[in-house]
Amino acid sequence: MTIPTDPDTGEFHRAPNAFTARITADGRDGWPVEPGRYRLVVSRACPWASRALVVRRLLGLEGVLSLAVADPIQDERSWRFTLDPGGVDPVLGIGFLHEAYEKADPHYDGGISVPAIVDVPSGKLVTNDYPQITLDLDTEWTAHQRDGAPELYPEALRDEIDAVNADVHRDVNAAVYEAGFATKQAAYEDAYDRLFARLDALSERLSRQRYLVGDTITEADIRLFTTLVRFDAVYHGHFKCNRHKLTELPVLWAYARDLFQTPGFGDTVDFDHIKRHYYQVHEQVNPTRIVPKGPDLAGWTSPHGREELGGRPFGNGTPPPPPPEQEAVTPHG
């Protein structure tokens, strides 16, 4: 895996999302919401893709938006479907995600990322714009959401959610990568300092309230969770984000456990995929490709005590039912 860093500053810069068409209720971008038409391609290792997994579960969209899970180990040809019989996705009929990108743009030569939504009839990639994908599942797919689906992006709180998301993206979601992939000390230390300053601020905020914005789970919690759940398993050691482990930050550890134990969160997490991807794909960071046995995962199911802060996880909605059998993840810990 080639990691794009600035040769002068040693800073890691994530490439922008190249395919930003939106799937909307009115089809204004040419891609209307239609049950069964699209396939969500994810890796359970990837935090950006995991957001879409959680949102899809919480909103009950499993029956209208099918799921393809890529092997956590990529090769030079991109994300591959070697978890499926014959190494081919049974719906899209392709062995590698790059094939859907090439059908959308035969001249595309950029990165191949997940989550990705593919139009099944044409086999073309529609979007890899991970921040917008979940917002559109929240707001454009409402006609197909389950009864009791929570409101994850309530209109009255959108400005606050957007502001929290911007801070969390810059200083947490992106900063762990900027620390881990930095090739110069100053670049690493800048990312490290921003990360832990923001985690301290989030700890203070969450010491007073159960969720980040309002009294229910929103997009803001989902976006923070997918980084926190990977913190001790990969970011603390592999990415040198080692001032503290998550388990040593009492408020954030309790908050993360609260979400993990909420239906729709922990039941999408595969620690085996997470660890094998980071430690075996990032050879620039881990040349031996040895995957650590730890950490002990048993604590994720321990009592968290966050109920004392009140809050209504699903607002006026209800928890999602268990995941479809074919999408269930082996329990951990």
N, C-alpha and C positions, 0 to 999 in steps of 0.2 A: 504494500500500500504506500503510495507516494503522498507525503504530508506537505501541503503548500505553506512554506514559511518564507518570510522576507529575509533575504540573505544579509541585509544590512542591519536590521533591528532584531532578527531572530523571532519575530512575532508570527504567530499562526493566524491566517486569515481564511475564514470559511467562505467558500464560493457562494455567490447568490443563487437563489433558486431560479432555474432557467425557464421552467414551464409553470406559468402562473394563471392559466385559464381557470375560471371558477365554474363549478357545477351548481346551478341555482334553480330555484323553483320556477322562474320564468324563462330560463334558458338563454339569458341575454348574452352570454359568451359563446353560445352555440352548443352548450352542454346542459340540457335540462335534467333535473332530478327525475330518475326513472328507476323503480325497483328492479333489481336484477341486471341492470345494464352495465354496472361498473364493478370493478374488483379492486379492493384495497390491498396493496402489497406492503408488507412490513417485515422487519426483523425484530424479534423479541429482544434482541440485544441493544437496539438503538433507542435512546431516550426520546428522540424526536418522533419516531414511529410509535413508541409506546403511548404517547399522548393520544394518538388516533385510536389505539386499541381501547384505552380507558373510556374515551368519549363514546365510541361505538357501543361499548358494553352498557354504559350508564343510560344511553338513550334507546337501547333496545333495537338497534339497526342491523343486527346480525342476519335477519331474514331478508333484508332488502339490499345490503351491501356485502357481497361475499368477501372472503378473506384468503389471501395467499401469504404463507409464512416462509420466508427465505431461510436458507442455511445460515447460521451465524458466522461461518467462515467463508469469506469471499475469496475469489481468486482474481487473476488479472482481467477476467472477462466480466467482472461485476458480481452483484448478488445473484445467487444461483438457487435453483429449486430442487436441490438434491435430497431434500426431505420427502419429496413426493416420489411415487413409484416411477421408475425409469428416468428420474431426474428431470421431469417435465411437469410444469404446472397443469393440472387436469382441466382447468377452465380456459386458460390463455393459450395452452399448447406450446409454450416456450420453455427453454431451459435456463435462460438468463434474462434478468430484467432489462439489460441494455437493448434487447430486441424490441421491447415496447417503446423505448426512447427513440430508436432508429426509425421505427414506423412513423412516429410523430415528426421527426426531423432527420432525414437521411444524412445530413451534414453535421449533425451534432457531435461534438468531440469533447464535451465536458464531463464532469463527474456524474456517476449513477447513484442516486440517493433514494432512501426510503424515509418517510412513507411516500408512496406513489399511488395514484389512482389511475387505472387503465380502463379505457372503453373496451368492453368485451367484444362487441361486434366487429370493430375495426382493428383491435389489437394495439391501438395507439395510446401512448401515455397522454393523459389529460393534464395532470398537475403533480408537481413535487413540492408545492408551496406549503410546507408543514404548518406554519402559523395560521394560514387561512383555511387549510383543510378542516381543522377542528372547529373553527368559528362557523364555517358553512354547514358542517354537520349539526351544529347547535341551532342555527337560525334558518337555513334553507331547506332542511330535510324534516321540518316539523310535521308535515302531513303524514310521515311514515314512522315517526317515533312511537315508542310503546306507550300505552296508557300508564300514567304515573311517572313519565320521564321527567327528571329534574330540569330546571332552567339553569343552565350552566353559564350563560352570558346574558343575565337580565339587563334589560335596556337601561333601567334607572342606575345601575352600578357600572356601566361600561367604561366610563371615563376613569373611574378608580381602578377597575380591573386592568385596563390598558396601561395605566401608569405603573402599577405593581408589576405587570408582566414585563414592561420595558426594563425596569430595574433588575428583575430576576434574570431576564435573558442576558443582559449585559454582564452582570456581576456573578451569576451562578451558572446558568445553563451553558453559556459560552465560555465563561472564565475557567472552568475546569479543563476544557480543551486547550485554552490558550496557555494555561500553566503546563499541562502535560506535553504539548507539542512544541513548546518554546525551545529554541536552540541557543539562546543567550540568556545569561543570568538576569539581566535587568528586565527582559520581557517576562520571564518566569515570575520574578518577584512582584512585578506590577499586577499580574493576574492573580497571584496568590493573595496579595494584600487586599485587592478589591473583593475577592471571594469571601474571605473571612470577615471583612468589615460588613459585608452585606448579610452574611449568616448571623452575625451578632445583632444587626438591626432587625432581621426577621425574627430572631429569638425574642427580642424585646416586644415586638408587635404581637407575636403569638402567645406570649405569656399572659396577655389580657383578653384574647379572643380565640375561639376554637378554630376558625378558618380565616383566611387572609383578607377576604372582603365580604362584609355582611355576615349573616349567621348561617349560611349554607355553603356547600361545596360549589365552587365556580371554576372556570378555566384557570384562574390564578393558582389554585391548589393543585390542579392536575399538572401544570407546567413545572411547579416546584417539586412535586412528588417524584417525577420521573428522573430527576437528578439525585434527589436525596436517597432514593432506594438503591442507587448504584454507588453511593459514596464510599462506604467501607469496603465493598467488594472490589472496586476498581480505582476510584479517584484518589482515595487516601494514599495508596501505595504506588500504583501504576502511574498516576499523574502527579505524584509528589504534593498532593494537597493535604499535608500532614500536620497542620497545627493541632488539630483535634480530629478524632473519629466522630462520626455521627453519634455513636453510642456514648460519647463523652460530652455531648451538647444536650442537656436534659430536656429543654423545651422542644427543640427540633426532633429529637429522638422520639419523644412521646407523640408529637404531631405526626411524624412519618408512620409510626405504628398505628395510630388512629386511622389514617387513610388506608394503610395496607390491609387492615382488618375490615374495611368497608367493602361490601360487595362491589365488584367492578374495578377495584384497584389491585390488591394482592393476587387475585385470581388471573391476572394478565401477566404477572411477572415470572420470568424464567431465569433464575440466577445462573443456571448452567450455561444457557446461551450467552448471557451477559459476560460471564468470566471468560469463556472460550473465545468470544469475539475479540475483546479488548487485548487479552494477553497473547493470542495467537496471530491476530491480523496486524497489530501495530509492532512490526518487527524493528522499526527504527527506535522504539522505546524499550522493547523487550526482546532483544535478539535471540535469546534462548527459546522463546515461545513456551516456556514452562508456565502452567496454570496453577496458581496457589490453591491449596486445599481449603483454606479458610476464606472468610471468617465464619464463625459459628452463627447459623441463621435462626437458632431456636428463639432468640429474643424477639423476633418480629411478631410472634403471636402472644407475647406477654401482655398483661394489663397495662393500659396507658393512662388512665385516669382523666382523660380530656373531657369526658362527659360532664364533669363538674363545671366546665365553662359554658354549658348550655349549647345552643346551636341546634339546628335541624339539618342533618346531613343532606337530605333530599328535598328540603323545603316542604312544599305541599305535595310532593311526589312520593314515590315508594322505591325501595331497593330493587335493583334488577334481579331477575331470576338467575339461577346458576348458568354458567356458559354452556353452549352446545357441547355435547360430548366430544365431538371431533376437535374442539378448540380448547379443551381443558388442559391445564398445565399441571404437571406432577407437583404435589405439595413439597415444600422445602422446610428444613429445620426440624 
